[in-house]
Amino acid sequence: MELVQVAQHADDLARATDCYRVILGAEPVAVFDPPGLVFFSLGRQRLLLDRAAPSALLYLRVPDVRTRIEELRAAGITVDSAPHMIFRHEDDSLGPAGHQEWQAFIRDSENNLVGLVSQHPGE
């Protein structure tokens, strides 16, 4: 099996679309309003912004969470948790052995929590 799509709640579809343009650095690939659906491409998966969807906790891989969080903060995105190392990969089961996994959390325009993740060679 493969994950195809994740739906994220959006009270205000236009506001959420603008916010995810900033977060993802991309334009939507499809908009259907009505009924109120906006799709973004996340590699092989899709992010669906939908008024009827529940809130989802998304984790997005970024090249360097420490840099990206500052870019998003400067763009007016609310930072919920600053970048921090959460663990070191001892083997390749969850990421490259010897690398550190870093995370930070932001809030989208609809107050949904979004995690940003990056992996860095051990320091």
C-alpha positions as CSV (number, residue, x, y, z in Angstrom):
1,M,0.0,0.0,0.0
2,E,1.0,3.6,-0.5
3,L,-0.4,6.8,1.0
4,V,-2.3,8.7,-1.7
5,Q,-3.7,11.7,0.1
6,V,-4.0,13.5,3.4
7,A,-6.9,15.9,4.1
8,Q,-6.5,19.0,6.3
9,H,-9.3,21.1,7.8
10,A,-9.7,24.6,6.4
11,D,-12.4,26.9,7.7
12,D,-11.4,29.6,5.2
13,L,-10.3,28.0,2.0
14,A,-8.8,31.1,0.4
15,R,-6.8,31.9,3.6
16,A,-5.6,28.3,4.0
17,T,-4.6,28.2,0.3
18,D,-2.5,31.3,0.7
19,C,-0.9,29.9,3.9
20,Y,0.0,26.6,2.3
21,R,1.4,28.4,-0.8
22,V,3.9,30.0,1.7
23,I,4.5,26.8,3.7
24,L,5.0,24.5,0.7
25,G,6.4,27.1,-1.7
26,A,4.1,25.8,-4.4
27,E,0.8,26.6,-6.1
28,P,-2.2,24.3,-5.8
29,V,-2.6,21.7,-8.6
30,A,-6.4,21.8,-8.5
31,V,-9.2,23.9,-7.0
32,F,-12.8,22.8,-6.9
33,D,-15.0,25.5,-5.3
34,P,-17.8,24.5,-4.9
35,P,-17.7,22.2,-3.1
36,G,-14.6,23.7,-1.4
37,L,-11.5,21.5,-2.2
38,V,-7.9,22.6,-2.9
39,F,-5.2,20.1,-3.8
40,F,-1.4,20.5,-3.4
41,S,1.2,18.0,-4.6
42,L,3.5,16.5,-2.0
43,G,5.7,14.4,-4.2
44,R,3.6,11.3,-4.9
45,Q,1.0,12.2,-2.3
46,R,-1.6,15.0,-2.3
47,L,-2.6,17.4,0.4
48,L,-6.3,18.2,0.3
49,L,-7.6,21.4,2.0
50,D,-11.2,20.7,2.8
51,R,-13.8,22.5,5.0
52,A,-15.3,19.2,6.0
53,A,-12.1,17.4,6.9
54,P,-10.9,17.1,10.5
55,S,-7.6,18.6,11.6
56,A,-4.6,16.4,10.7
57,L,-1.0,16.6,12.1
58,L,1.2,16.8,9.1
59,Y,5.0,16.3,9.1
60,L,6.7,17.8,6.1
61,R,10.3,17.0,5.2
62,V,12.4,20.1,4.5
63,P,16.1,20.4,3.6
64,D,17.0,22.2,6.8
65,V,14.4,22.9,9.4
66,R,16.6,25.4,11.2
67,T,16.7,27.6,8.0
68,R,13.2,27.0,6.9
69,I,11.6,27.9,10.2
70,E,13.3,31.4,10.0
71,E,12.0,31.8,6.5
72,L,8.5,30.9,7.5
73,R,8.7,33.2,10.6
74,A,9.7,36.1,8.4
75,A,6.7,35.3,6.1
76,G,4.4,35.7,9.1
77,I,3.8,32.0,9.9
78,T,3.3,31.3,13.6
79,V,6.1,29.2,15.1
80,D,4.8,26.8,17.8
81,S,8.1,25.1,18.6
82,A,11.6,26.1,17.6
83,P,13.9,23.6,15.8
84,H,15.3,20.9,18.1
85,M,17.0,17.6,17.7
86,I,14.8,14.8,18.7
87,F,17.1,11.8,18.2
88,R,20.1,10.3,16.5
89,H,19.6,7.5,14.0
90,E,21.7,4.5,15.3
91,D,20.7,2.4,12.3
92,D,18.9,2.8,9.0
93,S,15.4,1.8,10.3
94,L,14.0,5.4,10.4
95,G,16.6,7.4,8.7
96,P,20.3,7.3,7.7
97,A,22.5,5.9,10.4
98,G,24.6,8.5,12.1
99,H,22.3,11.3,11.3
100,Q,20.3,13.6,13.6
101,E,16.6,14.1,13.2
102,W,15.4,17.7,13.8
103,Q,11.8,18.9,14.2
104,A,10.0,22.2,14.6
105,F,6.3,22.9,14.6
106,I,4.3,25.8,13.1
107,R,0.6,26.7,13.0
108,D,-1.2,27.1,9.7
109,S,-3.8,29.9,9.2
110,E,-6.5,27.5,10.4
111,N,-4.6,26.8,13.7
112,N,-3.7,23.3,12.6
113,L,-0.3,22.1,13.9
114,V,2.3,21.2,11.2
115,G,5.6,19.6,11.9
116,L,8.8,20.3,9.8
117,V,11.5,17.6,9.8
118,S,15.0,17.4,8.5
119,Q,17.9,15.0,8.9
120,H,21.5,16.2,9.3
121,P,24.8,14.3,9.6
122,G,25.8,13.8,13.2
123,E,27.7,16.8,14.7
